[in-house]
Amino acid sequence: MSDHDPSKWRFRSVGEIKVDTLYDWGVTTIAPHNVAIRIGYAKSQAELDKAHRTGRSPNQIQLSMSPAAAKQFAEQLLRYATALEGSVPPKDRQN
């Protein structure tokens, strides 16, 4: 699977990928042999504020995948997070 194929992303404008804010997630197994992931997210600051007040994600998607796909997904997330880790400012200096 390609890491960053621009043709597979939605953009707000040239060079600006359209994203929503991750609020929470969960992982479990489902029959017969799949991994399931739940992604809760907010589409706006108002939705994120409400999620913080209520403890519930305003939007949610649930996906199932093979164990092999789950491992590839996890490896890709870890690779990108590790690469960015040194460039993230300390919490008290973030916007």
C-alpha positions as CSV (number, residue, x, y, z in Angstrom):
1,M,0.0,0.0,0.0
2,S,1.3,3.5,-0.9
3,D,2.1,5.7,2.1
4,H,1.1,9.0,0.5
5,D,-0.5,8.7,-2.9
6,P,-2.0,12.3,-3.3
7,S,-4.8,11.0,-5.6
8,K,-6.3,9.1,-2.6
9,W,-6.6,12.2,-0.3
10,R,-9.2,15.0,-0.1
11,F,-7.9,18.5,-0.2
12,R,-9.3,21.8,1.1
13,S,-7.0,23.7,-1.3
14,V,-3.7,23.0,-3.1
15,G,-1.4,21.3,-0.7
16,E,-3.8,21.4,2.3
17,I,-5.2,18.0,3.2
18,K,-8.7,18.1,4.6
19,V,-8.8,16.4,8.0
20,D,-11.1,16.1,11.0
21,T,-9.8,15.8,14.6
22,L,-9.4,12.4,16.2
23,Y,-11.2,12.4,19.5
24,D,-11.0,8.7,20.7
25,W,-10.6,5.2,19.4
26,G,-10.9,1.6,20.4
27,V,-9.7,-1.7,19.1
28,T,-11.2,-5.2,19.5
29,T,-11.4,-8.5,17.7
30,I,-14.5,-9.8,15.8
31,A,-15.5,-13.1,14.4
32,P,-14.2,-15.0,12.7
33,H,-10.6,-13.6,12.5
34,N,-10.6,-9.9,12.1
35,V,-9.4,-6.8,14.0
36,A,-11.9,-4.0,14.4
37,I,-11.1,-0.3,15.0
38,R,-13.5,2.4,16.2
39,I,-12.5,6.0,15.3
40,G,-14.3,8.8,17.0
41,Y,-13.8,12.3,15.5
42,A,-15.0,15.9,15.4
43,K,-15.5,17.9,12.3
44,S,-15.3,21.3,14.0
45,Q,-14.2,23.0,17.1
46,A,-17.8,23.1,18.3
47,E,-18.1,19.4,17.9
48,L,-14.7,18.9,19.7
49,D,-15.8,21.1,22.6
50,K,-19.1,19.1,22.9
51,A,-17.2,15.8,22.8
52,H,-15.0,17.0,25.7
53,R,-18.1,18.1,27.7
54,T,-20.1,14.9,27.1
55,G,-17.3,12.3,26.7
56,R,-18.8,11.0,23.5
57,S,-17.6,11.4,19.9
58,P,-20.0,13.3,17.6
59,N,-18.9,11.1,14.7
60,Q,-17.7,7.6,14.5
61,I,-16.5,5.1,12.0
62,Q,-16.0,1.4,12.7
63,L,-13.8,-0.7,10.4
64,S,-12.7,-4.3,10.2
65,M,-9.4,-5.6,8.8
66,S,-7.3,-8.7,8.6
67,P,-4.6,-9.2,11.1
68,A,-2.0,-8.6,8.4
69,A,-3.7,-5.3,7.5
70,A,-3.8,-4.3,11.1
71,K,-0.1,-4.9,11.5
72,Q,0.7,-2.9,8.4
73,F,-1.5,0.0,9.6
74,A,0.2,-0.1,13.0
75,E,3.7,-0.1,11.5
76,Q,2.8,2.8,9.2
77,L,1.4,4.9,12.1
78,L,4.5,4.1,14.3
79,R,6.9,5.0,11.5
80,Y,5.2,8.4,10.9
81,A,4.8,9.2,14.6
82,T,8.4,8.3,15.3
83,A,9.6,10.5,12.4
84,L,7.6,13.5,13.7
85,E,8.2,13.0,17.4
86,G,11.3,15.2,17.5
87,S,9.7,18.1,15.6
88,V,6.6,18.5,17.9
89,P,7.2,21.4,20.4
90,P,6.6,20.8,24.1
91,K,2.9,21.0,25.2
92,D,3.4,24.4,26.8
93,R,4.7,25.8,23.5
94,Q,2.0,24.4,21.1
95,N,-0.7,26.5,19.5
